Amino acid sequence: MNKVYPGADEAIIDVKDGDIIMLGGFGLCGIPENLIAALVRKGVSRLTCISNNAGVDDFGIGLMLKLKQVKKMISSYVGENDEFERQMLSGELEVELIPQGTLATRCMAAGYGMPAIFTPAGVGTEVAEGKETREFKGKEYLLEHAFDADFALVKAWKGDTDGNLIFKATARNFNPLMAMAGKITVAEVEELVPAGELDPNNIHTPGIYVNRIFKGTNYEKRIEQRTVRKSQAGQ
């Protein structure tokens, strides 16, 4: 089975209006830049996007929000995106805010084939409204369902033609969990090598989880807020 695609546009050719899509990354670190750009070019709409956050106004998922391609965001944080905040407060965008650990665990559950998990996070808060709770050993837990995403779009540092992936530094955030969880997982990589060239001990995501892979280009790797410590005399 050939998993290698020429580029992002070909790799998402069958994404359609109304699909549920996972997008890896944390802030702007490790986001699938090429795949997001392809979704913008494709012009699909009414998407449900599962991501830790929604980028910034002019980059990442923020580009899709600006074009009103996203119907619903499932995420943990909205603080860096003014357009996200505006659409949420105006009722234009449906938003499900969930604890970050719950977001990660619901991804993991989908990858493991588990229909749901129990977690103490959110018990007694708005997060628990309408959801089942159960007590274990005297402590109350909240039932959370595994995600059911049509596509998982992830970005890795290096991959091979069999789909094995290696993530670099902080980009190893939600990417490995989401790579396991989509019905179809598409990976863009900075370096694409022949099968067998990666050290098996360094592989973070086995190729069995990855359906499509391509070599990405022109990565900006933006940083939302750069904070630098002031130098001190004599140091």
C-alpha positions as CSV (number, residue, x, y, z in Angstrom):
1,M,0.0,0.0,0.0
2,N,1.5,3.3,-1.1
3,K,0.9,5.9,1.6
4,V,3.0,8.7,0.1
5,Y,1.1,11.6,-1.5
6,P,2.5,14.4,-3.6
7,G,1.3,17.2,-1.2
8,A,-1.3,18.5,1.1
9,D,-4.1,19.1,-1.5
10,E,-4.0,15.5,-2.7
11,A,-3.8,14.2,0.8
12,I,-7.1,15.8,1.9
13,I,-8.9,15.4,-1.5
14,D,-11.8,13.6,0.2
15,V,-12.4,15.9,3.1
16,K,-16.0,17.2,2.8
17,D,-18.3,19.7,4.3
18,G,-19.4,18.7,7.8
19,D,-16.5,16.4,8.6
20,I,-15.0,16.1,12.1
21,I,-11.3,16.9,12.0
22,M,-8.5,16.6,14.6
23,L,-5.6,19.0,14.2
24,G,-2.4,18.4,16.1
25,G,-0.3,21.0,17.8
26,F,-0.1,23.1,20.9
27,G,-0.5,26.9,20.4
28,L,1.4,27.3,17.1
29,C,3.9,24.6,17.9
30,G,3.7,21.4,15.8
31,I,0.6,22.5,13.9
32,P,0.0,20.9,10.4
33,E,0.6,24.2,8.5
34,N,0.5,22.7,5.0
35,L,-2.7,20.8,5.7
36,I,-4.5,23.8,7.2
37,A,-3.5,25.9,4.2
38,A,-5.0,23.1,1.9
39,L,-8.2,23.1,3.9
40,V,-8.4,26.9,3.3
41,R,-7.8,26.5,-0.4
42,K,-10.4,23.7,-0.6
43,G,-13.0,25.9,1.0
44,V,-14.8,23.1,2.9
45,S,-17.3,24.4,5.5
46,R,-19.3,23.4,8.5
47,L,-16.3,21.6,10.0
48,T,-16.0,20.4,13.6
49,C,-12.4,20.9,14.6
50,I,-10.8,19.2,17.6
51,S,-7.7,21.0,18.7
52,N,-6.1,22.2,21.9
53,N,-6.6,25.8,20.7
54,A,-7.4,27.7,17.5
55,G,-4.1,29.3,16.7
56,V,-4.1,33.1,16.2
57,D,-6.1,35.4,14.0
58,D,-3.9,35.2,10.9
59,F,-2.3,31.8,11.3
60,G,-3.2,28.2,11.9
61,I,-6.9,27.3,12.5
62,G,-7.4,31.1,12.8
63,L,-7.3,31.3,9.0
64,M,-10.2,28.8,8.8
65,L,-12.2,30.7,11.4
66,K,-11.8,33.9,9.5
67,L,-13.4,32.3,6.4
68,K,-16.2,30.8,8.5
69,Q,-15.2,27.2,7.6
70,V,-15.6,26.0,11.2
71,K,-19.0,25.3,12.7
72,K,-17.8,23.9,16.0
73,M,-14.6,24.0,18.0
74,I,-13.7,21.4,20.6
75,S,-10.8,22.8,22.5
76,S,-9.2,23.8,25.8
77,Y,-8.1,27.3,25.2
78,V,-9.2,30.4,23.3
79,G,-7.0,33.1,24.7
80,E,-4.8,34.0,21.7
81,N,-7.4,34.3,19.0
82,D,-9.6,37.4,19.0
83,E,-11.8,36.2,16.1
84,F,-12.4,32.9,17.9
85,E,-13.5,34.8,21.0
86,R,-15.7,37.1,18.9
87,Q,-17.5,34.3,17.1
88,M,-18.0,32.4,20.4
89,L,-19.4,35.3,22.3
90,S,-21.7,36.3,19.4
91,G,-23.0,32.8,19.0
92,E,-21.7,32.4,15.5
93,L,-19.4,29.5,16.5
94,E,-20.4,26.5,18.6
95,V,-17.7,25.9,21.2
96,E,-17.1,22.9,23.6
97,L,-14.5,23.8,26.1
98,I,-13.1,20.8,27.9
99,P,-10.1,20.3,30.3
100,Q,-6.9,19.8,28.5
101,G,-6.2,16.4,30.1
102,T,-9.7,15.2,29.1
103,L,-9.1,16.3,25.6
104,A,-5.9,14.3,25.5
105,T,-7.5,11.2,27.1
106,R,-10.5,11.3,24.7
107,C,-8.0,11.2,21.8
108,M,-6.2,8.3,23.5
109,A,-9.4,6.4,24.1
110,A,-10.3,6.7,20.4
111,G,-6.9,5.4,19.4
112,Y,-7.1,2.5,21.9
113,G,-10.6,1.5,20.7
114,M,-12.2,2.4,24.0
115,P,-15.7,4.0,23.7
116,A,-15.4,6.1,26.8
117,I,-13.3,6.9,29.9
118,F,-14.1,8.0,33.5
119,T,-12.2,11.1,34.8
120,P,-12.5,13.2,37.9
121,A,-11.8,16.4,35.8
122,G,-14.9,18.5,35.5
123,V,-17.0,16.9,38.2
124,G,-19.2,19.5,39.9
125,T,-18.7,22.1,37.1
126,E,-20.4,23.2,33.9
127,V,-18.3,20.5,32.1
128,A,-20.4,17.8,33.8
129,E,-23.8,19.2,32.8
130,G,-25.9,16.4,31.2
131,K,-23.2,13.8,31.6
132,E,-23.2,10.6,33.5
133,T,-21.2,10.4,36.8
134,R,-20.2,7.3,38.7
135,E,-18.6,6.7,42.1
136,F,-15.4,4.6,42.4
137,K,-13.9,3.9,45.9
138,G,-15.8,6.9,47.3
139,K,-14.8,9.4,44.6
140,E,-17.0,10.7,41.8
141,Y,-16.0,10.4,38.2
142,L,-17.4,11.9,35.0
143,L,-18.1,9.8,31.9
144,E,-16.5,11.2,28.7
145,H,-16.9,9.6,25.3
146,A,-14.0,9.0,22.9
147,F,-13.7,11.2,19.9
148,D,-15.1,10.0,16.6
149,A,-13.1,12.0,14.0
150,D,-13.2,11.5,10.3
151,F,-9.7,12.8,9.9
152,A,-6.6,13.4,12.1
153,L,-4.2,15.9,10.6
154,V,-0.8,15.9,12.2
155,K,2.7,17.3,11.7
156,A,6.0,15.4,12.5
157,W,9.6,16.2,12.2
158,K,10.6,13.1,10.3
159,G,8.7,10.2,8.8
160,D,9.2,7.3,6.4
161,T,7.3,5.9,3.5
162,D,5.5,3.4,5.7
163,G,4.1,6.2,7.8
164,N,6.3,5.8,10.9
165,L,6.7,9.2,12.6
166,I,9.2,11.0,14.9
167,F,8.2,14.2,16.6
168,K,10.7,16.8,17.7
169,A,10.7,18.5,21.1
170,T,7.5,20.4,22.0
171,A,5.8,19.3,18.8
172,R,5.4,16.0,20.5
173,N,2.2,17.3,22.1
174,F,-1.2,16.3,20.9
175,N,0.2,15.0,17.6
176,P,1.0,11.4,18.7
177,L,-2.4,11.0,20.4
178,M,-4.4,12.4,17.5
179,A,-2.4,10.3,15.0
180,M,-3.8,7.2,16.7
181,A,-7.4,8.5,16.8
182,G,-8.6,9.5,13.3
183,K,-10.4,7.2,10.9
184,I,-8.0,8.5,8.3
185,T,-4.7,10.0,9.6
186,V,-2.7,12.3,7.4
187,A,0.8,13.3,8.4
188,E,3.0,16.0,7.0
189,V,6.7,15.8,7.7
190,E,9.7,18.0,7.4
191,E,11.8,15.1,6.2
192,L,10.5,12.0,4.4
193,V,12.9,9.0,4.2
194,P,12.6,5.5,2.7
195,A,11.2,2.8,5.0
196,G,13.8,1.2,7.2
197,E,15.9,4.3,7.7
198,L,14.4,5.4,11.0
199,D,15.7,3.9,14.2
200,P,12.8,1.8,15.6
201,N,13.8,2.9,19.1
202,N,13.1,6.5,18.2
203,I,9.7,6.1,16.5
204,H,6.9,7.8,18.4
205,T,4.0,6.8,16.1
206,P,4.0,3.5,14.3
207,G,3.0,3.6,10.7
208,I,0.0,1.3,11.3
209,Y,-1.8,4.4,12.5
210,V,-0.9,6.6,9.5
211,N,-2.8,6.3,6.2
212,R,-1.2,9.1,4.2
213,I,2.1,11.0,4.4
214,F,3.8,13.7,2.4
215,K,6.8,16.1,2.7
216,G,5.7,19.5,3.8
217,T,7.3,22.8,2.7
218,N,7.8,26.4,3.7
219,Y,7.3,26.0,7.4
220,E,7.0,29.3,9.3
221,K,7.0,27.8,12.8
222,R,5.6,30.9,14.4
223,I,5.7,31.7,18.1
224,E,2.6,33.3,19.7
225,Q,4.5,35.3,22.3
226,R,8.3,35.4,22.6
227,T,9.5,36.2,26.1
228,V,13.2,36.9,26.6
229,R,14.9,37.4,29.9
230,K,16.8,40.8,30.2
231,S,20.5,40.4,30.4
232,Q,22.2,41.6,33.5
233,A,25.6,43.3,33.7
234,G,28.4,40.9,34.6
235,Q,26.6,37.8,33.4
